[in-house]
Amino acid sequence: MDGIAAHASALWRITPLCIIRNGIPLMYSLDDTITAISSPIGEGGIGIVKMSGPDVLPILRAIFAPAAAQTPADPAWEPVSHHLYHGHIVDPETQHMVDEVLVSYMKAPHTYTRQDVGEINCHGGIVPLRRVLELTLRLGARPASPGEMTLRAFLLGRLDLAQAEAVLDVVRAKTEAGLRVAVEQLNGHLSRQIHAARVGLVEVLAYLEAAIDFPEDEIPELDVGQALSRATEALEALIAGADQGLIYRQGIRGAIVGRPNVGKSSLLNRLLRTSRAIVTPFPGTTRDTLEETINLQGIPLILVDTAGIADSTDLVERLGVERSRQALASADLALLVIDASERLFDSDLQIASLVSNKRAVVVLNKTDLPELAKTDDLLPGVQQVRISALTGEGLADLERSIVELIFSGGVVASDTPLVANPRHKQALLEALGHVKGAKHAADAGSPIDLLAIDVTAAVDALGEITGETATEDLLEVIFSEFCVGK
């Protein structure tokens, strides 16, 4: 993987690197030392100040006193790489002890950034962390920008761009399935597939350009049509898993809707396995939307419990109903809750018409009571699930129906990496469009320079995923999403 990553970052080995942020050009140099608090701010067991760059060791020598010493270490101190040292951080100007710490020094290139890296494990409080950070700044380090540690890992060939983005996905993973997808991408599973497809297209492009530039020479034959067909199959296989990957990464929004007092909040509590929403026998208890996330067989399902949709003269209730309509409009799927123990109301039919253009499940609640609702014609073609939010009966069937609805029966083979990033999906679709265009031109006997235009565009689109053709603007967008210190 290092060879791929090194190739991907070759275009970016420029010092300094200029990226525009908020209209201001920022100069990113790889020759200075950056520092940041890499753990969440607040009280905790430990907090970490992290440095990367050529001056990491001199800074550690100036402020770290091993446990046996009372003053900062000797300037000739040579720590063993990737070992932990117990001691204290001492202010070199006042000789005051700042904190008791564990320090690790990691020597380049076997580090996260492929530069010298130092980590100071302090007590997890705001004051000691800030004091240690201030000392590193005073001794010549500069504050790291969001994502700059990972940016250096990319620029110096430690990671390609897809792997760098996976770092953020690992941090943000909401379920085990989402974490698994992110870790596979971090390990280069997706990058290897992209690299293989891109290499095949580069070979086609090299053949076409040679045929254009040296028409009189004998050039070894290449079956362009077959090569483009292989690339098409590879890209289509990746795109096929994109929607599933995006679901694991981003989750799905589901709105629980229905008229007042049909059991929407009770259903939310059942799905959450906790009493989150207030439930009373009186209609209209829920007057606002309530949002919670559950792990549904690896899918982050963001459930929105809504106020009962019905006509009302009460101002607060009308505002709640309007928010319910907005939540339904923005939802990916709807759970239409019907009180099975009562005959259908006109409001049930009106709400059903609101969800008719969405993926939906009709939830027949209160089936522990005698059933009176006739719902056969309520939403033709939409699955209906009988449950009792009071007893929990039918809950497993409902969860299974939701998962089937989300994936619509589509399952990607386990050996195919899931594309979990909207940017990657768009680049793959763009590449596939150009490959198909080139294949159509080849089949039609078009001039080879026209084929070369489409193949070049496809190669560039795939290069945006792994970084070979990434622009500075793209890098800014990607790494600005990272937290400081990562």
Buried (B, 14 or more C-beta within 10 A) or exposed (E): BEEBBBBBBEBBEEEEBEBEEEEEEBEBEBEBBBBBBBBEEEEEEEBBBBBBBEBBBBBBBBBBBBEEBEEBBEEEBEBEBEEEBEBBBBBBEEEEEBBBBBBBBBBBEEBBBBBBBBBBBBBBBEEBBBBBBBBBEBBBBBBBBBBBBBBBBBBBBBBBBBBBBBBBBBEEBBBEBBBBBBBBBBBBBBBBBBBEBBEBBBBBBEBBBBBEEEEEEEBEEBEBEEBBBBBBEBBEBBBBBBBBBBBBBBBBBBBBBBBBBBBBBBBBBBBBEEEBBEBEEEEBBBBEBBEBBBBBEBBBBBBBBBBBBBEBEEEEBBBBBEBBBBBBEEBBBBBBBBBBBBEBBEBBEEBBEBBBEBBBBBBBBBBBEEBEBEBEEBBEEBBBBBBBBBEEEBBEEBBEBBBEBBBEEEEBEEEBBBBBBEBBBBBBEBBBBBBBBBBEBBEEEBEBEBBBBBBBBBBBBBBBBBBBBBEBEBBBEBBEEBEBBB
